[in-house]
């Protein structure tokens, strides 16, 4: 093996980091590399101080049949001891450990575990395996680095380390001799730092110096900063994280703070304001994209063996099913559902036709884009059976697998916020697994009725291992023997309306859980204010620009009531008789003005038509700069009926006529409003259909793009083949010219005949014997007039073809000349007889000399 070519130095490039392991556990830096990885490993280790406090474990793709020389080569560039790892070897700080050939590396407590290699040669992923073990051991203290190499080994491992809260780094692709490994990791968006190998030690030291096992300062002391952070996220990404669990959010915010060297939350908020791209990075950090194929196999086994067959049995004549997979991440869950459905159909072989349309949504545009591609790494072989891989996947161009086209066409991917965007409806299956655990209890109580609304009666709700429908027993019932699979029950419209969420995307800092005390729980001022609001604040509703109710405060039953039929939370449909027209006019004026618009003393009448009470209405469009931008607040307040209004209604006929006309106009306006509401619902449905069609067109466009790329690749291959063939043609032309000049230079008449004695080629000298022109090629030689007195030429040629023995004769010409005619077999380069070669050598002068000699001999006698 040659020596490393990288120019390295033993002088430390950074100051020694002070690492104090927690609980005696030595922090481990995992390094993965393959082809071209020796140079960057040497460059990295040369920059690491000998007393850094870390242990360094190197996993490289090695030849399983030869002893590795890597430890000897690395020892030349570092003062730390370098070992080939042995089973049970303890993890020590400031040591370098190299994986043995044909082995996997893991941990057994605080010792290394050397395991037999998993998988067959060419399909092993030792880097992924070690990084996953490292993430499980060290959690947020794990560090994983990927250097040069082919393939995608290491990407899944980096994902595990990043999800655990550790640090992930990758070599700058332009500096790698083989860049697929770092490029795949960077493309999967699981890399925190991309840098040159020699710079990574400094980044590692900075990260560790800011590392703290605890969370940031208590929320109560920096609540304003946290609210500002959520507001920045809402403004730039449109996502509201205030309803996510506080502990989860703080842990992931803390991770970004450490990477950006921010000591306090206020410092990090200031950094976000100055660096908008960091907001996108934080957004992706807060989205927990943990997924894989057939996660929790027992749930999927029950779905395929019991739940789906029951669903099919309920529709014996066939059906078109719909499913929704919210928070689908990169698509594994959605594709798992499609595969499971196809597996059940294949097993049952129903006579009827069944189809499944899956809507898969997520907040992360990049994750949706990757899901649409349908390309996954080779590591999915651990979760998908070999038969399913063969049946539903194809090999991808750059390694890994691509989902089959017909499976891909059953899924529509789209960006959607399950918290605030409208849900898909009339569903047969809703698969929301391991999402609710990241939300607060309040938000969970809003989403479960939302799922009930989205599903058909008898539809299936699939939840994660840690998710439950809570106390909503009248909405869902668990299936017998199922693990987190529930069937939708019918519920009264009033119960569903009571549960159905009325919310708006506002930013508020969630309260950290605190111990419960029977007295003086929490802030006294807050409790008093809440009590006053409940008793003395007027009833109010918060509306969006279309009049849909987002939030209800107080008792509004005297003014609003649910409309009959399909649940409709629009205030124009819910307003009681006598309020609709005035309320519509009030909302219109409030939307067009900046201040508060009031309507005082609106008379309400009882069933007999007599005045019963007066009502004050106010409407105000909330400021655009605030958290409730684009909404309107409407209040209802009952006031005493004015004395003059207690008089009996006027008996004036003109007044009565006007009142009748007014009532008629109101009826007509209400009819128009109802029609507009119906049209709006139809437009909403049409918009959903158009969105679905748009997704299908995008999918088709992606497939056409893929086909275009394949055609371009094929065109490049054909261009290469054409260039090679053109080179061969040029060579043959050159050889043909040389042969022609050679034959002509010999001044020997030659004819090449095929096995049927047709002319294949002839030299210029032959035209003096045979009356040949270029157009005579491929004509029988017997058709050509010649000057020879040689009637047996054809027979001799046939004899040579039969016996393969050459023939030579001296033949006179009619003009008095003589030729030696030699007939020989024509052999191809494969030594196959494919005709004859006839040569004509002019011996006229020799014959004349011979005749003269004979005449002289006769004269002397």
C-alpha positions, 0 to 999 in steps of 0.5 A: 500500500502506498503512503498517504498523499495528503500533506499533513502536520503533527502541529495541532491546528486548534487549542486543546478542548476541555472535555469532561465526560458526563457519568464517566462516558467518553464522548466518541467521534464516529468517522465514516469513509470509503474510496478516497477516504485515507487523505481526509482522515489523515488531514482531520487527525493531524488537526486534532490535538492529542489531548482533545478528550474524545475517542475517534472510531474510524469505519472504512470500507475495507477489503475483507480478504486482506489485512488492513494497513490503515492503523499503521498509516494513521499512526504516522500523522497523529500522536494519539495511539491508533488501534485495530478495534477488538471485541470488548476493548474499552473506549478511552479518550485520546485514542483512535480505533479502526474497524477490522476488515469484514466486521461491524462495530458497535458498543457493549456498555462502555466497551466496543463490540466487534460483530460479524459483518451483516449483509453480503459483500457489496451490500453492507452498510457498516458506517450506518450501523455504527452511527446508529449504535453511536446515536443510541449510546451517546444521544446528544453527545454523539458526533458523526463525520462522513468523508469521501466515498462512493454510494450512500453509506452513512446517510441513514446513520447521520440521520439517527445521530441528528435525531438524537441531538448530536453533531453531524459533519460532512466533507466539502464535496469539491475537496473529496476524491469521490463525492457521492457519500458526502453529496448524499448526506448533504442532499438528505439535509442531515448535515449540520456542518460542511467543511474541509477535513482540516477545519472540522476539528476546530468546529468540533471544539467550538461545538463542545465548548458551548455544549451543555447537557441541560436546556436553556434558562427557564422559560418564565425568565425569557418568555418574551424571547421565546414568543418572538422566536415563534413569531419569526417562524410564523412570519417566514414559514407560516407554521405555528409551533406554539402548540407543540410540546415545550420540552421538545421545542426547547431541546431542538432550539438548544441544539441550534443555539449551541451550533451558533454559539449563542449563550442565551435565547435572546442572543439567538433571537437576535441572530435569527433577525440578522440571519433569515436563512437560520430561521429555515434551518431552525424550522427544519430542526423543529420538524421531527422527520422520523420515519421508515417503512413499516414502522411497528411491524405488528400494527402493519401485520394487523392492518393487512390480516384483519383491518383491510380485509374487513374494509374490503368485505364491507364493499363486495362489489368494489370501491374507490377508497381514500386515505390521508397520511398527515405529517408524511415526511419523506413518504415512507409511511404513505408508500407502506400503506400503498404496498400493504393495500396491494399485498392484501388485494394480491392475497385475496384476489377479489373479483371486484375492482378496488382502488386506493387514492392516498393523500400524503401531506407535510409541512416541509417542502423539501421532504415532500419533494423527496417523497415525490421522487420515490427514491430511497437508500439501500438501507430500506432492505432492513424494513422491506422484505426481499419479495416486496423489494422485488415486487414494488421497487426498481434499482435506482440510477445512483444506487438504492431503490425507486418505487414502482410507477404504478404504486407512485401514481396512487399517492398525491403529495402536497404541503399542508398544515394539519393544525390550521389547514382544512382537512381531507374529507370522506376518508376510509383510512387516516394514518397519523402515527407518532405525531400527536406525541409532539403536541400539547394536550389542548391541540390533541383534543382539537385534532381527534374530532378533526380526524373524526370529521374527516373519516367516513363511518367505519373508517380506520384511524391508525395512530402511533404506539404512544398516541391514543384518542384520549377521552373521545370514546364516543368518536372512536373505538379500538378494533379487537386485538389491534394495536392503535387501530381504531374504527370511527363511530357515528356521533350526534351533530351537537357532540361533533360541533362541541368538539370540532376545533375553532382555532386561529394561528396565533403565537403564544408561549406554551406554559411549562407544566408545574406541580398542582397546588390547591391554593394560589396556583400560578400567577394571582393577577392572571387568575383574577383577570381570567375570572373578570373576563368570564363574568364581565366581558361580553360574548364575542367571536373571532372571524376570518375574512370569509366570516368563518368562526375561529374562536368563541368567547363566552355564551353566544347561544342567544345570538348564534346557533348551528345551522341544520345539515352539514356542519357550517361554522360561518357566522352568516349561516349561524346568526339567528333571525333578526341579526343576519342582515345587520351583522352582514352590514356591520362586518362589511363596514368594519372590514373597510375601516380601521376603527371599531364599528358599533350598532347600538340598540338593535331591537330583538323580537320574541316569537309573537313579534313584540320587542323583547330586548335590545342588543349592542353589536361591535365589529373591529378589524384587528391590526395587520401588524399583530398576531391576529392579522386578517381577522375580525372581532365581533362582540354581543352585549344585551342592554335594557330595552328603551322605554319608547320601544315598549309601545305597541307597533304602529297601525299606520298602513304605510309603515306596515307596507314598508315593513312588509317590503323590508321583510321581503327584501330581507328574505330575498337577500337571505336567499341570495346569501344562501346561494352564495354560500352554496356556490362558495362550498362548490368552489371549495370542492372544485379547488380541492379537485384542482389541487389534486389534479395539479398534484397528479400533473406535477407527478406526471411532469416529474415522470416525464422529467425522469424519462427525459433524463433517461433519454438524455443518458441513452443519447449520450451512450449512443453518441459515444457508440457512434463516435467509436463506430466513426473511428472504426470507419475511418480506420477501415477507409485508411486500410482500404486505401492502403490495400488499393494502392498496394494492389495497384502498385504490384502491376498484377491484374487481380480479380476477387470472386465470391463463392458464386463466382461473382465479382467482388473487387478488381484492380485497374490492370484487370481492365486490360484483360476483361472489359470491366467497369465499376458497375460490374461489381457483383456480376458473374465473371462469365458475363464479362467479355475477355481476351483470354483463350481460356474456356475452362476458367469457370470450371477451374475456379469451381474445382479450387473451391471444392478441393481448396488446392490452387490452380496455375495455368499459362493461357494465351490471349487472342491478341497474341499475349500470354498470362500465367493465371493463378486461382487460389482460395479466398480466406477470411480473417476467421479462416473461412473460404468465401470465394477465390482470388484470380491473378493474371501475370503477363508472361508475353516477353518470356514466351517470345524469348522462349520461341526465339531460343527454340528457333535458334536451336532448330537453326543450329541443328 
